[in-house]
Amino acid sequence: MKRLSIVVLALLAACAPQQQQPATNLIARPSPDDPRPAGIAYLCDGRKEVSVVYAKNRASVTFDGRTWRMEYQATGSGFRYVDAGNEWIGRDDLAALRDAGNQRPLAFNCRPVRRTT
């Protein structure tokens, strides 16, 4: 009886639909000193979209009809672009747009979804 139970469980496991991992978009952000413009659209929590064009230690970050021109700031890990009032920060394929004054997130958990240039 014990063997039959094991066989039945094995058969049920084989018939169960396999869960696939969500596909991730491996869209590499250019190195900060690359002079060629490279645009990437990010989708953030709340279905918010941030568009960024990177070029030569700068990023033009567009969100909610506004665009900020930010300068690259070296960090120990990840990336950081800032202007007088905001920052675009992240690591690997996860980023956030924050109000630099009070650290309030404007858009967070942003992941690259497509190239724009």
C-alpha positions in Angstrom: 0.0 0.0 0.0 2.8 2.4 0.8 4.5 1.8 -2.6 1.2 2.5 -4.3 0.8 5.8 -2.5 4.3 6.9 -3.6 3.6 5.9 -7.2 0.3 7.8 -7.2 1.9 10.9 -5.7 4.7 10.7 -8.3 2.2 10.5 -11.1 0.1 13.4 -9.8 3.2 15.5 -9.5 4.2 14.7 -13.1 0.7 15.7 -14.3 0.5 19.0 -12.4 1.0 22.1 -14.6 4.6 23.3 -14.2 4.9 26.9 -13.0 7.2 28.9 -15.1 9.3 31.7 -13.7 8.3 35.1 -15.1 10.5 36.2 -17.9 12.8 39.0 -17.0 14.0 41.6 -19.4 17.7 41.7 -19.3 18.2 45.1 -20.8 21.6 46.3 -19.8 22.0 49.9 -18.8 25.0 51.5 -20.5 28.1 52.3 -18.6 28.0 55.9 -17.3 30.8 57.1 -19.6 29.3 55.7 -22.8 28.8 58.8 -25.1 26.1 57.1 -27.3 22.5 57.8 -26.1 20.6 54.7 -24.9 17.0 54.9 -23.9 15.2 52.4 -21.7 11.6 52.4 -20.6 10.9 51.1 -17.0 7.7 49.9 -15.6 7.2 50.6 -11.9 4.8 49.6 -9.1 1.4 51.0 -9.7 1.9 50.6 -13.5 3.9 53.9 -13.6 6.4 54.3 -16.4 9.8 56.0 -16.3 11.7 56.7 -19.5 15.5 57.3 -19.2 18.0 58.2 -21.8 21.6 57.6 -20.7 24.6 59.3 -22.3 28.0 60.4 -21.1 27.6 60.6 -17.3 24.1 62.0 -17.6 20.5 60.7 -17.6 17.4 62.4 -18.9 14.6 61.0 -16.7 11.0 61.5 -17.7 8.1 60.7 -15.4 4.5 61.9 -15.3 5.1 64.5 -18.0 8.2 66.0 -16.4 11.9 65.5 -17.4 14.9 65.9 -15.2 18.5 66.1 -16.5 20.6 64.3 -13.9 24.3 63.8 -13.4 26.0 60.5 -12.6 27.3 60.1 -9.0 29.7 57.2 -8.3 28.4 54.7 -5.8 29.9 51.6 -4.1 27.3 49.4 -5.9 24.6 50.1 -8.4 24.0 53.5 -10.0 22.9 57.0 -8.9 21.9 60.0 -11.0 21.0 63.2 -9.3 19.9 66.8 -9.9 19.0 69.5 -7.4 15.8 67.9 -6.3 15.5 64.2 -7.4 17.5 61.1 -7.8 17.3 58.0 -10.1 18.9 55.1 -8.2 19.2 51.4 -8.5 21.1 48.2 -8.9 21.0 45.6 -11.6 17.5 45.6 -13.0 15.7 47.4 -10.2 15.5 51.2 -9.8 13.6 54.0 -8.1 12.9 57.7 -8.7 13.0 59.6 -5.5 12.6 63.2 -4.2 16.2 63.8 -3.0 15.1 66.2 -0.3 12.8 63.9 1.7 13.6 60.5 0.1 10.0 60.1 -0.9 9.6 57.7 -3.8 7.9 59.1 -6.9 8.2 55.7 -8.7 9.7 52.5 -7.2 10.4 48.9 -8.0 11.1 50.0 -11.6 12.2 47.3 -14.0 13.4 47.7 -17.6 10.8 46.6 -20.2 12.1 47.9 -23.5 14.7 49.9 -25.3 13.5 53.3 -26.6 16.5 54.3 -28.7 
